[in-house]
Amino acid sequence: MKKIAIFILSLLFFAQLSLHAQDTASYTRMFRFYYDNDFINVVGKGTDDQYTGGMRVDLYYTKHHDSRFFIDRSMPKAGREAVNTFGWSLLQIAFTPDDLTKKQPAVNDYPYAGAIYSIHTLHSANPIKKYSLQTEMIAGIMGPLSFAKETQEGIHHWINYIQPQGWDDQMPTDLLLNINLTAEKMLWNPHKWLELEAGGELLAGTMTDGADIYTQFRFGKMVPYFNGYISQFGSPRVNRPHRFQLYVTAKPGLSWTGYYALLDGGVFNGRSAYYKGTESSAQPYRTDKNIHPFFDGGLVISFGKMSWSITQKIMPPLLLGFEPHAVGNISFTVGW
């Protein structure tokens, strides 16, 4: 973990050195580095199983005119007053069982599974009517070509941790295509330092089918939530009295997952034969289709171009018989 912390701090330092552009009335670009790991656990002992981690890089941007890209034009907008923030992202994720030392992993535990995919996003926020519409379009691949095996083995070698032994039986290659739609609305805003929003998300495609509903609390010194996505993480020099932001977030909700390719198997190749139980007498795992609570909470610190955040996610179980899973996240952003 010490080496990971040094790596992240180095990225922050060099990112700051590389950005000397003049501040404008509002930032129009933002880069984000995002790192999930279930070893980051502020509520208990870290783990290395279930959803074990993910890395993501994002580039967000606004435009001074309507987008001419046909996909952008098809995405729903939050009215004429909307601040439309587009984005391109690359994300890699991995699932593993509890015992990484077994070359033949338990078929009644989470499987070895990985995915890598790109995301094109639109975050359309209306600062007048205080609501937002968000669209994610996902395209990628799961299985050996995600290189999740190589990433996890490389990180474990770097931090001198045990090497996972069961990746040879990971879920097979399959295509991931998804569209995710989210809507949020302000419920209560008695003061500029306190907000309560409500939201809902629908997910459909060959990667994930499901739905979430939630409320979100934000408390602290912050830019209003519906002023635009980039403004939540950075304030330009022209607004110097308000450049510093420090706020906490809490997002409790309910989640339902009807299908998840990394556990249920992809639509073309299904599960690997190993996780169908053909090579073991044990009963293979079963996915959980019930409604479960979840919780995200964290701290965001922003000054000028830069922001840092640390959050804790309590994820619902995706397999029957398993408990909710705690995963931490560390992110930083740079705006210009």
RAJONOR-V910657 format. One record per residue. N is the residue number from 1. RES is the residue in three letters. SS is DSSP state (H for helix, E for strand, L for the rest). PHI is phi in whole degrees, 0 to 359 (NA if undefined). OMEGA is omega in degrees with one decimal (* if undefined). Layout:
[[N/RES/SS/PHI/OMEGA] [N/RES/SS/PHI/OMEGA]]
This chain:
[[1/MET/L/NA/179.9] [2/LYS/H/298/-179.7] [3/LYS/H/293/177.7] [4/ILE/H/297/179.1] [5/ALA/H/298/178.7] [6/ILE/H/297/179.0] [7/PHE/H/299/-178.5] [8/ILE/H/295/178.1] [9/LEU/H/297/177.7] [10/SER/H/295/176.6] [11/LEU/H/300/178.0] [12/LEU/H/301/-177.0] [13/PHE/H/297/-177.3] [14/PHE/H/288/176.3] [15/ALA/H/295/179.2] [16/GLN/H/294/179.7] [17/LEU/H/295/-174.6] [18/SER/H/279/-174.1] [19/LEU/L/248/178.8] [20/HIS/L/233/-179.0] [21/ALA/L/294/177.7] [22/GLN/L/297/173.4] [23/ASP/L/291/177.5] [24/THR/L/242/-179.0] [25/ALA/L/299/174.1] [26/SER/L/207/178.4] [27/TYR/L/293/-179.8] [28/THR/L/248/178.9] [29/ARG/E/223/175.6] [30/MET/E/208/173.4] [31/PHE/E/256/177.6] [32/ARG/E/227/168.4] [33/PHE/E/248/-166.6] [34/TYR/E/223/-176.0] [35/TYR/E/226/174.3] [36/ASP/E/262/171.5] [37/ASN/E/202/-179.9] [38/ASP/L/283/172.3] [39/PHE/L/283/175.8] [40/ILE/L/277/-172.7] [41/ASN/L/219/-178.4] [42/VAL/L/274/-178.0] [43/VAL/L/253/-179.1] [44/GLY/L/174/-177.3] [45/LYS/L/280/177.6] [46/GLY/L/292/-178.6] [47/THR/L/231/177.5] [48/ASP/L/210/-177.3] [49/ASP/L/208/-176.9] [50/GLN/E/53/172.0] [51/TYR/E/286/-170.6] [52/THR/E/270/177.7] [53/GLY/E/166/178.7] [54/GLY/E/198/175.3] [55/MET/E/234/-175.5] [56/ARG/E/215/170.6] [57/VAL/E/235/-176.1] [58/ASP/E/227/166.9] [59/LEU/E/234/179.1] [60/TYR/E/251/-177.8] [61/TYR/E/202/172.3] [62/THR/E/247/-179.9] [63/LYS/L/236/178.5] [64/HIS/L/275/-179.8] [65/HIS/L/215/177.3] [66/ASP/L/296/-179.9] [67/SER/L/293/178.1] [68/ARG/L/263/178.6] [69/PHE/L/291/-171.5] [70/PHE/H/297/178.0] [71/ILE/H/292/178.2] [72/ASP/H/301/-177.3] [73/ARG/H/293/-178.8] [74/SER/H/276/-176.7] [75/MET/L/281/-178.5] [76/PRO/L/294/-179.7] [77/LYS/L/246/-177.0] [78/ALA/L/265/175.0] [79/GLY/L/91/-177.8] [80/ARG/L/295/-177.4] [81/GLU/L/277/-170.5] [82/ALA/L/296/167.0] [83/VAL/E/265/-173.7] [84/ASN/E/261/-179.3] [85/THR/E/247/179.6] [86/PHE/E/264/-180.0] [87/GLY/E/203/170.8] [88/TRP/E/233/-174.4] [89/SER/E/222/171.6] [90/LEU/E/230/-172.5] [91/LEU/E/225/173.8] [92/GLN/E/235/-178.6] [93/ILE/E/227/-179.0] [94/ALA/E/212/171.0] [95/PHE/E/241/176.3] [96/THR/E/216/174.6] [97/PRO/L/282/-177.3] [98/ASP/L/292/-176.1] [99/ASP/L/261/-178.3] [100/LEU/L/276/-174.3] [101/THR/L/275/-177.3] [102/LYS/L/273/174.7] [103/LYS/L/288/174.3] [104/GLN/L/247/-175.0] [105/PRO/L/294/179.6] [106/ALA/L/295/-178.6] [107/VAL/L/282/177.6] [108/ASN/L/262/175.9] [109/ASP/L/245/175.3] [110/TYR/L/302/-179.9] [111/PRO/L/279/164.6] [112/TYR/L/286/-178.6] [113/ALA/E/206/178.5] [114/GLY/E/218/178.4] [115/ALA/E/210/171.6] [116/ILE/E/223/-175.6] [117/TYR/E/204/175.8] [118/SER/E/260/-180.0] [119/ILE/E/227/170.3] [120/HIS/E/251/-170.7] [121/THR/E/234/166.1] [122/LEU/E/225/172.7] [123/HIS/E/251/-175.9] [124/SER/E/250/-174.2] [125/ALA/E/244/178.8] [126/ASN/E/256/-176.7] [127/PRO/L/287/-179.7] [128/ILE/L/275/-178.8] [129/LYS/L/271/172.9] [130/LYS/L/59/171.2] [131/TYR/E/209/179.0] [132/SER/E/217/172.3] [133/LEU/E/236/-176.5] [134/GLN/E/233/-179.1] [135/THR/E/232/172.9] [136/GLU/E/236/173.9] [137/MET/E/244/-170.4] [138/ILE/E/247/173.2] [139/ALA/E/216/-178.5] [140/GLY/E/186/-174.3] [141/ILE/E/214/172.5] [142/MET/E/246/178.9] [143/GLY/L/102/-174.9] [144/PRO/H/304/-178.6] [145/LEU/H/287/173.2] [146/SER/H/284/-179.2] [147/PHE/L/61/176.3] [148/ALA/H/294/177.1] [149/LYS/H/303/-176.5] [150/GLU/H/296/179.3] [151/THR/H/295/-179.1] [152/GLN/H/295/178.4] [153/GLU/H/298/179.3] [154/GLY/H/295/178.9] [155/ILE/H/295/-179.8] [156/HIS/H/295/175.9] [157/HIS/H/294/-177.8] [158/TRP/H/296/-178.1] [159/ILE/L/264/177.6] [160/ASN/L/58/-179.4] [161/TYR/L/244/-175.9] [162/ILE/L/301/179.8] [163/GLN/L/275/175.8] [164/PRO/L/292/-171.6] [165/GLN/L/254/-168.7] [166/GLY/L/255/-175.0] [167/TRP/H/293/178.7] [168/ASP/H/295/-179.7] [169/ASP/H/251/-179.1] [170/GLN/L/292/178.0] [171/MET/L/299/-172.6] [172/PRO/L/284/179.8] [173/THR/L/297/175.8] [174/ASP/E/201/-176.5] [175/LEU/E/270/178.9] [176/LEU/E/242/175.1] [177/LEU/E/225/-177.3] [178/ASN/E/209/168.4] [179/ILE/E/230/-178.2] [180/ASN/E/239/-178.0] [181/LEU/E/239/-179.2] [182/THR/E/230/174.0] [183/ALA/E/232/179.4] [184/GLU/E/226/-178.3] [185/LYS/E/216/176.0] [186/MET/E/292/176.0] [187/LEU/E/257/-172.0] [188/TRP/E/205/-179.6] [189/ASN/E/213/-175.0] [190/PRO/E/288/-177.9] [191/HIS/E/207/-177.4] [192/LYS/L/295/179.3] [193/TRP/L/262/-179.8] [194/LEU/E/218/179.3] [195/GLU/E/224/172.5] [196/LEU/E/225/177.8] [197/GLU/E/244/172.0] [198/ALA/E/237/-177.9] [199/GLY/E/209/175.5] [200/GLY/E/213/-177.7] [201/GLU/E/225/173.9] [202/LEU/E/241/-178.9] [203/LEU/E/234/-178.4] [204/ALA/E/211/177.1] [205/GLY/E/151/-178.9] [206/THR/L/273/177.5] [207/MET/L/261/-176.0] [208/THR/E/216/167.6] [209/ASP/E/239/-178.6] [210/GLY/E/180/-178.9] [211/ALA/E/204/175.7] [212/ASP/E/227/165.4] [213/ILE/E/230/-174.5] [214/TYR/E/198/165.5] [215/THR/E/242/179.6] [216/GLN/E/226/175.2] [217/PHE/E/257/170.4] [218/ARG/E/230/-176.0] [219/PHE/E/219/176.5] [220/GLY/E/140/177.5] [221/LYS/E/273/-170.2] [222/MET/L/202/171.1] [223/VAL/L/282/179.5] [224/PRO/L/308/-171.1] [225/TYR/H/301/-174.5] [226/PHE/H/265/175.5] [227/ASN/H/279/-177.9] [228/GLY/L/124/-173.0] [229/TYR/L/297/-176.5] [230/ILE/H/297/-177.5] [231/SER/H/295/177.6] [232/GLN/H/292/-172.7] [233/PHE/L/236/179.9] [234/GLY/L/192/-180.0] [235/SER/L/231/-175.8] [236/PRO/L/284/-173.8] [237/ARG/H/296/-178.8] [238/VAL/H/298/176.8] [239/ASN/H/255/-172.4] [240/ARG/H/311/-179.9] [241/PRO/H/298/-176.0] [242/HIS/H/242/-174.3] [243/ARG/L/290/-176.4] [244/PHE/E/271/174.7] [245/GLN/E/233/176.6] [246/LEU/E/212/-177.2] [247/TYR/E/210/176.9] [248/VAL/E/250/178.6] [249/THR/E/233/173.7] [250/ALA/E/215/-176.2] [251/LYS/E/228/173.0] [252/PRO/E/274/179.9] [253/GLY/E/193/177.1] [254/LEU/E/237/-175.4] [255/SER/E/227/173.5] [256/TRP/E/229/177.3] [257/THR/E/241/179.4] [258/GLY/E/273/-178.7] [259/TYR/E/202/176.5] [260/TYR/E/218/-169.4] [261/ALA/H/301/-175.7] [262/LEU/H/292/178.2] [263/LEU/H/246/179.5] [264/ASP/H/283/-172.9] [265/GLY/L/98/-178.7] [266/GLY/E/290/-175.1] [267/VAL/L/289/-178.3] [268/PHE/L/260/-174.3] [269/ASN/L/249/177.2] [270/GLY/E/63/176.7] [271/ARG/L/281/171.3] [272/SER/L/292/-178.9] [273/ALA/H/303/-177.9] [274/TYR/H/299/-176.6] [275/TYR/H/273/167.7] [276/LYS/H/273/177.7] [277/GLY/L/87/-177.1] [278/THR/L/288/-178.5] [279/GLU/L/249/-179.5] [280/SER/L/209/177.3] [281/SER/L/278/-178.9] [282/ALA/L/288/176.7] [283/GLN/L/290/-179.4] [284/PRO/L/293/-177.8] [285/TYR/L/298/175.7] [286/ARG/L/235/-179.5] [287/THR/E/285/-175.7] [288/ASP/L/262/-178.6] [289/LYS/L/257/-178.2] [290/ASN/L/276/174.4] [291/ILE/E/276/-177.7] [292/HIS/E/227/172.4] [293/PRO/E/284/172.2] [294/PHE/E/217/-179.6] [295/PHE/E/208/170.2] [296/ASP/E/237/175.9] [297/GLY/E/209/-179.2] [298/GLY/E/186/-176.7] [299/LEU/E/231/177.6] [300/VAL/E/239/176.1] [301/ILE/E/237/-177.1] [302/SER/E/224/172.2] [303/PHE/E/216/179.7] [304/GLY/L/62/-178.1] [305/LYS/L/292/-164.6] [306/MET/E/257/168.9] [307/SER/E/215/178.0] [308/TRP/E/228/176.3] [309/SER/E/214/170.9] [310/ILE/E/226/-177.6] [311/THR/E/228/175.3] [312/GLN/E/237/178.2] [313/LYS/E/251/169.8] [314/ILE/E/253/-172.3] [315/MET/E/272/177.2] [316/PRO/L/290/177.7] [317/PRO/L/293/178.8] [318/LEU/L/256/175.4] [319/LEU/E/239/178.1] [320/LEU/L/296/177.6] [321/GLY/L/89/-178.9] [322/PHE/L/253/179.8] [323/GLU/L/271/171.2] [324/PRO/L/305/-171.0] [325/HIS/E/237/-179.2] [326/ALA/E/266/179.4] [327/VAL/E/226/176.8] [328/GLY/E/262/178.9] [329/ASN/E/224/172.7] [330/ILE/E/238/-179.2] [331/SER/E/225/166.4] [332/PHE/E/221/179.7] [333/THR/E/229/174.7] [334/VAL/E/224/179.9] [335/GLY/E/250/174.9] [336/TRP/L/202/*]]
